[in-house]
Structures are given as C-alpha cells and as structure tokens.
Amino acid sequence: MSLQRLRQYLSENALLLLVTIAVGGYLAWQTRNFQLDDSLIYLRYLRNLFDGQGLTYNAGDRFNGLTSPLYSYLLIVANVVARNLQYTTIFLSFVFLCAAAITGAHLLASGKYEQTLCALIVVSFNYFYDTFGMETSLFLFLSALALILYRREQFFGLGVVLGLLFITRSEGVFLGLVVVVDYFIKNRKLPHVKYLVAPLILLSANFIFNYYYYGAFLPATGNAKLGQGKSGYWGEGLIFLHVQYMKDAFFGGDFRLLAFMLPVGLVGVLSSLGKRIVWLVIFYLVLLGSFYVFLHIPNYHWYYAPFFFFGLLFVGVGAWKVLNFTYERSRESAVFLTLFLAFFLVTSGFVYHSFGIANVQRGSMDAYKNIGEWIGTNTPRDAVVASVEIGTVGWYSDRYIIDILGLTNRYNADYIAHKDLYSWLTRYSPDYILVHQPLWAFEASANCLLASQAYAPVEAFKFEGYRLLKRSDAVGTQRQILSCATGSHS
C-alpha cells in the first residue's frame, strides 16, 4: 500500500478506526493483568527461552506443547522490544482483536457507519477479553483477512495468509478447504500451483523447525485435545454443545444480550445471503462446528471465538439494516419514526450493556497464583510437581511441572485418552502432587498413593479445596507407586 493510499484509507475510515481502537484499547487496559491459565503455558515457554533455557516448558525437556506456533513466534519478536511477557501478550491480543473487528467489518458490512457499528459490537463484547493471552484474536483476524483477499482475487496474498492461519491454529485448514472448493466451482479448475508455493514454504519451515527442535512435525496438543474428547471425562455426548457455563461467564448472568443478538443476527444473515462471501462464512462455520462437535472436542471457551465473531458481525449488519429501513421511511410516517427511535435506543442499550459487562478489571486465578507462590517458596528448587491444571501454578512456582493431562509432557495424554488414570505413575514419580479436595476424576491415583503411604499431605499447605501431597522418603516407596500404577488400586 502506497503512502497516498494509506492516507486515503485513514481518512475514509477515521471513525471506524477511532471507535474500534478507543473502545478496544480501554477494555484491553482493563484486562492488562489478566492471566488465563492456558495462556501462561505460552509465557512459560517464552520465559525459559529468554532466560537461556530454550523454547521449553520444563528446562532441558524439548516437548512441543505450543498450540499456536505463529502466535509464539510473534510473542518472541514483540517481547524482544517490550521485555514484559504479560503486557506483550495482552497488547498483541488487543492489536489483533481490533484488526479482526475492522477487517470483519470490511468483509460483511458496507458504508462507514455500518462498519463502525459492526466493529464496535465486536470490541465491546465481554467474551473476547477472556481469551486474551491466547492466539484467538490472531486466528480471527487472519480468517477475516483471508476471506477479503479471496473476494479481491488476490490469490498470492491469500496463500500466504492461509499458511499463517494454519500455523496459528490447525483448524484454519477448514477455511482453506472452503475457498479452494469455491474457487473450483467458479472456475472449473484448481488454483494455479504458484499460489501454493508461499503456504508450502511457511508450513515446511514450521514443520522442519518442529522436527529439528522437538523431534516431531506437529505440536502434541492436537492429539491431546482429541484424546480428551475421546476419554469422556470432559462430558458425555456432544460436549461442545454444553455451553450453559457461558451465561455467567460471558453474558452477565442472564440472556438479555442474546435476546437482541439472535433475532437481529438472523436479520443480518438473511439480508446478506445474496453475497457469495456470506455463504463461505457459513460453510466455514459449519465445517468448524462439525469438527468440534463430532470429534467431541472439549468445550474450552476460546474454541467458540469464530462463532461469536461472525455472529456479532451479523448482529451489526442486522441492526444497521433495521435502523436504515426505518429511518428511510421515518420522514413519511410517524410509525416508522417511532420504530426507528425505539430500535435506536434498543441497539444503544445492547451496546451499552455489552460494554458494561466487559468493563471489569481482570487478573490472575488467585487460588492457583497463591498456591504457585507457596510452592515456589516452600519446596526445593529442583522439586518436581504434578498437577492437572498447570498454567498458573507452573508460572508462579517456577518448578519442574508434570502435567497429568499430558499437554506439556510425554505419554500422559495417551493414558487419558484411554481412560487410564494411573499409568502415568509408571513414567513419573513427582516429589509433590497438587490435587483438589474432593479429588477430580483425573486425580484418582491419589487415593491409592495416600492409602499406601507413598505420599502424604503437607500439613503446612493450607489452601481450602486443595491438598499438596509429598512423596515419602521411606524405603519401598517407588514399589508402592508402581503398584498403584499397575492395578493394585482397585
């Protein structure tokens, strides 16, 4: 883009940019201390890298638990300048959320006011700020950008973006599939091979690095998530459809926002069906949703981002259609004037209420933070600690961590996938095990370990709802641990 074209774009889209960045920036500032448990897994990899211990979760153990290679690389580059991993990851999330909102508005809306409304609705929505620290907003931005490039028939750039999308999150392959199929339908041929060169180079470079550095082409997290769904421990049936928790987590405890979003979003979809790009969005979401639902992917909230993102953009489109329809007729009819004013107030109320829910200061998970700090202060520096939720505890304890679920350690994810809660003890005998009280299903091995006196509770550890178990120094402890691991627990 030339300097002149950039100036023209900034001039024509000043309102869109100002509103999006101002609202997104304010809410990102409120979120600056937010620490999602899984996001701290990324940050610990990077902290070890900057401390000279390699891109590893546990120093000296090259195991690839990085879900998003591209987001990790961007964090590394940005932190070279910022030198603060916490603020760097929040800043990147803010930048890419604003970029996603603006790009999505250009994709589905027309006219500066409609686009501004769409972007405002996105950046005012509480849900997105609870994904900060993850690759979520980057994934949304690249998805919207890829669709814009496809619509413009800028196929080389599209190939680059699709390659980047895939190494942001592998589910990006579904968007690639949608655009390739649509290209074939329109042109009766596949895209020219020259457009595949750039994405193949990007993917190959990432795969080669993974294989050279970690010994495997792909991160282990993909199979781990599939295994979690297979295990049934995250819920029975179509667990991705179990979304009741979102009422309190993201909607302020009621469904007033949904009462506006569903009918107005439907208006947005129906009024846009004449656009080919809208059908591509719909097919993309159908493929993505089918993958999550029928492969029983756990209902982690950040996986729902594309559905919220495009859904909210359609809400903005629908709201503008209704406002524009009633406004154009308001000069000739008092009824339409009344309808316009009423719907304008309702739309304003929706945005205000949505912003109000999002306008909270977010921080860390205090219980895990305090536990991690206690472990860091009260255990030997070389202690090995096992847990089922490792992000916050691992970040603040700075100890060697065994992830019982297997996201950052070998073997354990396969055991979980086969509903085996004990065999991880054949591989690991940690000095400490952090468990919940009462025990979570994944912590069932603690019953046998306690009964055999291989482990005992640390009396000085006083955190309600949790226990820290310490490995016994007695002769025969390892034999007792293996006995628990191989079947004597029954």
PLY file of the C-alpha trace (Angstrom):
ply
format ascii 1.0
element vertex 490
property float x
property float y
property float z
element edge 489
property int vertex1
property int vertex2
end_header
0.00 0.00 0.00
1.45 3.36 -1.04
1.63 6.26 1.38
-1.06 8.09 -0.56
-3.43 5.10 -0.44
-2.73 4.71 3.26
-3.64 8.33 3.89
-6.80 7.90 1.86
-7.75 4.79 3.81
-7.14 6.50 7.15
-9.20 9.49 6.05
-12.12 7.41 4.79
-12.14 5.09 7.81
-11.25 7.52 10.59
-14.47 6.90 12.52
-14.16 3.11 12.25
-10.54 3.17 13.41
-11.10 5.69 16.20
-14.09 3.94 17.75
-12.62 0.45 17.46
-9.20 1.33 18.86
-10.57 3.58 21.61
-13.09 1.05 22.94
-10.81 -1.94 22.40
-7.87 -0.09 23.93
-9.80 0.88 27.06
-11.10 -2.64 27.66
-7.66 -4.11 26.91
-6.21 -1.76 29.55
-8.77 -3.13 32.00
-7.55 -6.60 31.01
-3.82 -5.87 31.20
-3.24 -8.10 34.25
-5.46 -10.94 33.05
-3.84 -14.37 33.10
-5.79 -17.20 31.52
-4.41 -20.46 32.87
-3.59 -21.88 29.43
-2.01 -18.63 28.24
0.62 -18.92 30.96
1.80 -22.13 29.31
2.87 -20.00 26.31
4.50 -17.46 28.57
6.49 -20.06 30.49
7.90 -21.44 27.22
8.96 -17.91 26.31
10.29 -17.04 29.74
12.54 -20.08 29.57
13.67 -19.01 26.09
14.58 -15.51 27.22
16.30 -16.98 30.29
18.53 -19.04 28.01
16.86 -22.39 28.71
15.40 -22.94 25.25
11.85 -22.87 23.96
10.73 -25.41 26.55
8.09 -25.66 29.24
10.45 -27.51 31.58
14.08 -26.52 31.18
16.01 -29.25 29.40
12.92 -31.11 28.14
12.14 -30.35 24.50
8.46 -31.21 24.28
6.20 -29.21 21.97
3.09 -28.15 23.87
2.72 -24.89 21.94
-0.75 -24.88 20.40
-0.02 -21.92 18.12
3.46 -21.68 16.58
2.81 -18.35 14.84
1.47 -16.67 17.96
4.51 -17.93 19.85
6.88 -16.51 17.24
5.09 -13.15 17.29
5.32 -13.07 21.08
9.04 -13.71 20.88
9.61 -10.87 18.42
7.39 -8.42 20.29
8.94 -9.25 23.65
12.42 -8.50 22.34
11.24 -4.90 22.35
8.78 -4.88 25.26
10.68 -7.07 27.73
7.47 -7.87 29.60
5.73 -11.07 28.57
2.49 -10.34 30.40
1.91 -6.95 28.81
3.22 -8.13 25.46
0.66 -10.91 25.16
-2.20 -8.60 26.20
-1.05 -5.94 23.74
-0.90 -8.43 20.87
-4.37 -9.70 21.74
-5.65 -6.11 21.67
-3.99 -5.33 18.34
-5.34 -8.44 16.65
-8.83 -8.06 18.14
-9.06 -4.55 16.72
-7.62 -5.76 13.42
-10.14 -8.61 13.35
-13.06 -6.30 14.11
-12.04 -3.81 11.42
-11.30 -6.49 8.83
-14.51 -8.34 9.62
-16.49 -5.11 9.28
-14.98 -4.53 5.83
-15.82 -8.12 4.92
-19.52 -8.17 5.81
-20.65 -4.53 6.08
-20.73 -1.60 3.68
-20.53 2.10 4.46
-18.56 3.67 7.27
-21.42 3.80 9.78
-22.46 0.18 9.32
-18.85 -0.93 9.51
-18.26 1.13 12.64
-21.31 -0.39 14.31
-20.14 -3.91 13.45
-16.65 -3.33 14.80
-17.98 -1.61 17.92
-20.24 -4.56 18.71
-17.27 -6.93 18.41
-14.81 -4.98 20.57
-17.46 -4.24 23.21
-18.22 -7.92 23.78
-17.01 -9.38 27.06
-16.15 -12.84 25.75
-13.16 -11.78 23.67
-11.29 -10.29 26.62
-11.47 -13.65 28.40
-9.45 -15.10 25.52
-6.63 -12.56 25.83
-3.23 -14.19 26.06
-4.25 -16.90 23.58
-3.94 -16.95 19.79
-7.69 -16.36 19.43
-7.78 -12.81 18.08
-4.92 -13.55 15.66
-6.90 -16.51 14.32
-9.98 -14.33 13.83
-8.02 -11.59 12.07
-6.35 -14.00 9.65
-9.68 -15.73 8.93
-11.35 -12.44 8.00
-8.31 -11.24 6.05
-8.17 -14.47 4.04
-11.81 -14.07 3.01
-11.24 -10.45 1.95
-8.22 -11.44 -0.14
-10.21 -14.24 -1.75
-13.03 -11.86 -2.62
-10.49 -9.49 -4.19
-8.90 -12.41 -6.06
-5.50 -11.60 -4.55
-4.52 -15.24 -4.55
-0.83 -14.95 -3.73
-1.61 -12.96 -0.59
-4.40 -15.40 0.17
-1.95 -18.30 0.06
0.37 -16.53 2.48
-2.45 -15.75 4.90
-3.84 -19.30 4.77
-0.37 -20.63 5.55
-0.13 -18.27 8.51
-3.65 -19.22 9.58
-2.76 -22.91 9.66
0.29 -22.35 11.85
-1.80 -20.13 14.09
-4.25 -22.97 14.67
-4.58 -26.08 12.55
-8.37 -25.65 12.24
-7.54 -22.98 9.67
-7.43 -25.85 7.17
-11.23 -25.69 7.03
-11.18 -22.15 5.67
-8.61 -23.23 3.11
-10.89 -26.08 2.08
-13.86 -23.73 1.70
-12.08 -21.25 -0.57
-10.44 -23.95 -2.70
-13.77 -25.70 -3.27
-15.47 -22.39 -4.10
-12.65 -21.47 -6.48
-13.08 -24.82 -8.23
-16.86 -24.36 -8.51
-16.46 -20.88 -10.01
-13.53 -21.59 -12.31
-13.86 -25.32 -13.04
-10.22 -25.78 -12.16
-7.96 -25.84 -9.14
-5.87 -22.78 -8.19
-2.57 -22.44 -10.04
0.30 -24.21 -8.34
2.21 -20.92 -7.99
-0.26 -19.84 -5.30
0.66 -22.88 -3.24
4.37 -22.09 -3.08
4.20 -19.49 -0.29
1.97 -21.50 2.08
4.02 -24.64 1.46
7.21 -22.76 2.33
5.64 -21.42 5.53
4.31 -24.80 6.58
7.52 -26.61 5.66
9.65 -24.15 7.62
7.47 -24.63 10.68
7.41 -28.42 10.35
11.16 -28.60 9.86
11.79 -26.44 12.92
9.41 -28.58 14.98
11.09 -31.78 13.86
14.61 -30.47 14.35
13.94 -28.88 17.73
11.26 -31.11 19.26
11.56 -34.35 17.30
8.03 -34.24 15.87
6.48 -32.33 12.98
3.36 -31.23 14.87
2.70 -29.99 18.42
1.44 -32.66 20.78
-1.51 -30.56 21.89
-3.71 -31.50 18.93
-3.74 -35.20 19.75
-4.07 -34.35 23.43
-7.28 -32.37 22.83
-8.69 -35.14 20.63
-7.82 -37.64 23.33
-9.55 -35.56 25.96
-12.75 -35.64 23.96
-12.39 -39.38 23.36
-11.95 -40.06 27.07
-15.40 -38.82 28.06
-14.03 -37.07 31.16
-14.98 -33.66 29.77
-18.60 -34.72 29.34
-20.71 -37.27 27.56
-22.37 -36.88 24.19
-21.82 -33.78 22.07
-19.85 -31.94 24.73
-19.07 -28.93 22.53
-22.77 -28.07 22.71
-22.62 -27.88 26.51
-22.46 -24.11 26.77
-24.53 -23.40 29.88
-21.47 -22.06 31.69
-21.32 -19.09 29.31
-24.40 -17.50 30.85
-22.45 -16.45 33.94
-19.01 -16.37 32.36
-19.71 -14.03 29.45
-23.30 -12.78 29.47
-23.50 -11.24 32.93
-25.69 -13.97 34.41
-28.69 -13.59 32.11
-29.57 -13.77 28.43
-30.60 -10.18 27.77
-27.80 -9.82 25.25
-28.88 -12.98 23.45
-32.45 -11.71 23.27
-31.09 -8.99 20.98
-28.33 -10.95 19.28
-30.35 -13.91 18.00
-33.18 -12.16 16.13
-31.07 -9.23 14.92
-28.23 -11.53 13.89
-30.73 -13.61 11.93
-31.83 -10.45 10.13
-28.18 -9.78 9.33
-27.67 -13.25 7.90
-30.89 -13.36 5.88
-30.35 -9.89 4.44
-26.82 -10.86 3.34
-27.48 -14.21 1.67
-27.15 -12.60 -1.74
-23.42 -12.19 -1.10
-21.28 -15.17 -2.04
-18.79 -14.38 0.73
-21.51 -14.83 3.35
-22.10 -18.38 2.17
-18.38 -19.05 2.52
-18.51 -17.79 6.10
-21.49 -20.05 6.80
-19.83 -23.13 5.29
-16.62 -22.36 7.20
-18.52 -22.20 10.49
-20.43 -25.39 9.66
-17.19 -27.29 8.98
-15.53 -25.86 12.06
-18.53 -26.61 14.25
-18.84 -30.15 12.89
-15.19 -30.78 13.69
-15.57 -29.58 17.27
-18.92 -31.27 17.88
-18.49 -34.68 16.27
-14.89 -35.21 17.36
-16.02 -34.40 20.91
-13.52 -31.59 21.38
-13.72 -30.26 24.98
-15.81 -27.12 25.33
-12.94 -24.75 26.16
-14.33 -21.29 25.70
-11.71 -19.99 23.25
-12.80 -22.51 20.60
-16.11 -20.66 20.21
-14.45 -17.43 19.04
-15.23 -17.71 15.30
-18.91 -18.29 16.07
-19.12 -15.27 18.36
-17.04 -13.16 15.98
-19.01 -13.71 12.80
-22.26 -13.87 14.75
-21.65 -10.42 16.22
-20.71 -9.03 12.82
-24.07 -10.27 11.53
-25.72 -8.63 14.55
-24.15 -5.34 13.47
-25.30 -5.84 9.88
-28.81 -6.73 11.02
-29.05 -3.78 13.38
-27.96 -1.40 10.63
-30.46 -2.88 8.18
-33.32 -2.29 10.61
-32.11 1.20 11.50
-31.66 2.15 7.87
-35.01 0.65 6.83
-36.98 2.52 9.50
-35.02 5.77 9.12
-35.63 6.00 5.36
-39.37 5.76 5.99
-39.47 7.91 9.12
-39.91 11.18 7.21
-43.16 9.96 5.72
-44.58 8.03 8.66
-44.76 8.72 12.38
-44.96 4.97 12.93
-41.59 4.39 11.27
-40.12 7.35 13.14
-41.25 5.78 16.39
-39.86 2.41 15.32
-36.55 3.99 14.33
-36.17 5.79 17.65
-37.21 2.72 19.61
-34.79 0.42 17.81
-32.02 3.00 18.03
-32.48 3.05 21.81
-32.61 -0.74 21.99
-29.43 -1.06 19.92
-27.69 1.58 22.03
-28.82 -0.25 25.15
-27.42 -3.51 23.82
-24.01 -1.98 23.13
-24.01 -0.16 26.47
-24.95 -3.31 28.40
-22.40 -5.40 26.50
-19.69 -2.83 27.20
-20.69 -2.72 30.86
-20.26 -6.47 31.25
-16.84 -6.27 29.59
-15.75 -3.25 31.63
-14.18 -5.11 34.55
-10.63 -5.47 35.72
-9.35 -8.96 35.08
-6.44 -10.58 36.86
-4.97 -13.98 37.56
-6.62 -17.04 39.06
-5.90 -16.06 42.65
-6.14 -19.54 44.15
-3.63 -21.03 41.71
-1.42 -17.95 41.88
-1.21 -18.16 45.67
-0.61 -21.90 45.52
2.13 -21.45 42.93
3.85 -18.80 45.02
3.61 -21.02 48.11
5.16 -23.95 46.25
7.90 -21.67 44.92
8.73 -20.53 48.45
8.33 -23.79 50.37
9.71 -26.53 48.14
13.28 -27.26 46.97
14.36 -25.50 43.79
14.73 -28.82 41.98
11.40 -30.24 43.15
9.10 -31.90 40.60
5.40 -31.09 40.96
2.48 -32.85 39.23
-0.91 -31.23 38.65
-3.90 -31.34 36.30
-4.02 -27.55 35.80
-0.53 -26.33 35.25
-0.59 -22.84 33.71
-0.80 -20.53 36.70
0.78 -22.93 39.19
3.68 -23.59 36.83
4.20 -19.89 36.11
4.33 -18.79 39.74
6.03 -21.82 41.28
8.82 -21.99 38.70
9.24 -25.69 39.36
9.56 -28.66 37.03
5.92 -29.49 36.27
4.35 -32.81 35.32
1.05 -32.26 33.53
-1.15 -35.21 34.45
-3.28 -34.45 31.37
-0.24 -34.52 29.10
-0.29 -31.13 27.36
3.35 -30.44 28.22
4.70 -33.92 28.97
5.06 -37.16 27.09
2.82 -40.21 27.49
0.11 -38.81 29.77
-2.27 -37.59 27.06
-2.43 -41.11 25.61
-3.26 -42.54 29.02
-6.08 -40.04 29.47
-7.45 -40.82 26.00
-7.75 -44.48 27.05
-9.36 -43.58 30.40
-6.26 -44.73 32.25
-5.78 -42.52 35.30
-2.96 -44.50 36.87
-0.31 -45.50 34.33
1.23 -42.03 34.30
2.85 -43.14 37.56
4.90 -45.69 35.61
6.58 -42.76 33.87
6.74 -40.14 36.59
7.22 -40.17 40.36
7.00 -36.47 41.24
8.15 -35.07 44.55
4.77 -33.38 45.02
1.28 -33.80 43.60
-1.24 -30.96 43.77
-4.81 -32.29 43.99
-8.27 -30.91 44.62
-10.35 -31.70 47.66
-12.57 -33.53 46.86
-10.47 -35.16 44.16
-11.15 -34.52 40.49
-11.58 -37.61 38.33
-8.08 -37.20 36.85
-6.59 -37.31 40.36
-7.99 -40.74 41.27
-4.50 -42.18 41.68
-4.09 -40.05 44.81
-6.39 -42.40 46.75
-4.05 -45.33 46.24
-0.94 -43.24 46.81
-2.30 -41.99 50.14
-3.58 -45.40 51.24
-0.19 -47.00 50.54
1.58 -44.11 52.30
3.69 -43.49 49.21
2.55 -39.88 49.54
1.25 -37.88 52.48
-0.41 -34.45 52.74
1.84 -31.49 53.50
0.42 -30.19 56.77
1.74 -26.65 56.29
-0.13 -26.33 52.99
-3.34 -24.53 53.98
-5.47 -23.81 50.91
-9.15 -24.60 51.08
-10.22 -27.01 48.36
-6.67 -28.24 47.64
-4.06 -30.59 49.08
-0.38 -30.90 48.32
0.92 -34.45 48.59
4.59 -35.11 49.25
6.46 -38.24 48.21
7.68 -40.40 51.07
11.39 -40.91 51.61
10.81 -44.39 53.03
12.35 -47.50 51.50
9.92 -49.17 49.13
8.09 -46.00 48.10
8.83 -46.48 44.42
7.48 -50.03 44.58
4.28 -48.73 46.17
3.91 -46.08 43.45
4.32 -48.70 40.72
1.83 -50.92 42.49
-0.72 -48.09 42.32
0.13 -47.52 38.67
-0.28 -51.12 37.54
-3.55 -52.23 39.05
-3.39 -52.68 42.80
-5.51 -49.53 43.23
-8.69 -51.46 42.52
0 1
1 2
2 3
3 4
4 5
5 6
6 7
7 8
8 9
9 10
10 11
11 12
12 13
13 14
14 15
15 16
16 17
17 18
18 19
19 20
20 21
21 22
22 23
23 24
24 25
25 26
26 27
27 28
28 29
29 30
30 31
31 32
32 33
33 34
34 35
35 36
36 37
37 38
38 39
39 40
40 41
41 42
42 43
43 44
44 45
45 46
46 47
47 48
48 49
49 50
50 51
51 52
52 53
53 54
54 55
55 56
56 57
57 58
58 59
59 60
60 61
61 62
62 63
63 64
64 65
65 66
66 67
67 68
68 69
69 70
70 71
71 72
72 73
73 74
74 75
75 76
76 77
77 78
78 79
79 80
80 81
81 82
82 83
83 84
84 85
85 86
86 87
87 88
88 89
89 90
90 91
91 92
92 93
93 94
94 95
95 96
96 97
97 98
98 99
99 100
100 101
101 102
102 103
103 104
104 105
105 106
106 107
107 108
108 109
109 110
110 111
111 112
112 113
113 114
114 115
115 116
116 117
117 118
118 119
119 120
120 121
121 122
122 123
123 124
124 125
125 126
126 127
127 128
128 129
129 130
130 131
131 132
132 133
133 134
134 135
135 136
136 137
137 138
138 139
139 140
140 141
141 142
142 143
143 144
144 145
145 146
146 147
147 148
148 149
149 150
150 151
151 152
152 153
153 154
154 155
155 156
156 157
157 158
158 159
159 160
160 161
161 162
162 163
163 164
164 165
165 166
166 167
167 168
168 169
169 170
170 171
171 172
172 173
173 174
174 175
175 176
176 177
177 178
178 179
179 180
180 181
181 182
182 183
183 184
184 185
185 186
186 187
187 188
188 189
189 190
190 191
191 192
192 193
193 194
194 195
195 196
196 197
197 198
198 199
199 200
200 201
201 202
202 203
203 204
204 205
205 206
206 207
207 208
208 209
209 210
210 211
211 212
212 213
213 214
214 215
215 216
216 217
217 218
218 219
219 220
220 221
221 222
222 223
223 224
224 225
225 226
226 227
227 228
228 229
229 230
230 231
231 232
232 233
233 234
234 235
235 236
236 237
237 238
238 239
239 240
240 241
241 242
242 243
243 244
244 245
245 246
246 247
247 248
248 249
249 250
250 251
251 252
252 253
253 254
254 255
255 256
256 257
257 258
258 259
259 260
260 261
261 262
262 263
263 264
264 265
265 266
266 267
267 268
268 269
269 270
270 271
271 272
272 273
273 274
274 275
275 276
276 277
277 278
278 279
279 280
280 281
281 282
282 283
283 284
284 285
285 286
286 287
287 288
288 289
289 290
290 291
291 292
292 293
293 294
294 295
295 296
296 297
297 298
298 299
299 300
300 301
301 302
302 303
303 304
304 305
305 306
306 307
307 308
308 309
309 310
310 311
311 312
312 313
313 314
314 315
315 316
316 317
317 318
318 319
319 320
320 321
321 322
322 323
323 324
324 325
325 326
326 327
327 328
328 329
329 330
330 331
331 332
332 333
333 334
334 335
335 336
336 337
337 338
338 339
339 340
340 341
341 342
342 343
343 344
344 345
345 346
346 347
347 348
348 349
349 350
350 351
351 352
352 353
353 354
354 355
355 356
356 357
357 358
358 359
359 360
360 361
361 362
362 363
363 364
364 365
365 366
366 367
367 368
368 369
369 370
370 371
371 372
372 373
373 374
374 375
375 376
376 377
377 378
378 379
379 380
380 381
381 382
382 383
383 384
384 385
385 386
386 387
387 388
388 389
389 390
390 391
391 392
392 393
393 394
394 395
395 396
396 397
397 398
398 399
399 400
400 401
401 402
402 403
403 404
404 405
405 406
406 407
407 408
408 409
409 410
410 411
411 412
412 413
413 414
414 415
415 416
416 417
417 418
418 419
419 420
420 421
421 422
422 423
423 424
424 425
425 426
426 427
427 428
428 429
429 430
430 431
431 432
432 433
433 434
434 435
435 436
436 437
437 438
438 439
439 440
440 441
441 442
442 443
443 444
444 445
445 446
446 447
447 448
448 449
449 450
450 451
451 452
452 453
453 454
454 455
455 456
456 457
457 458
458 459
459 460
460 461
461 462
462 463
463 464
464 465
465 466
466 467
467 468
468 469
469 470
470 471
471 472
472 473
473 474
474 475
475 476
476 477
477 478
478 479
479 480
480 481
481 482
482 483
483 484
484 485
485 486
486 487
487 488
488 489
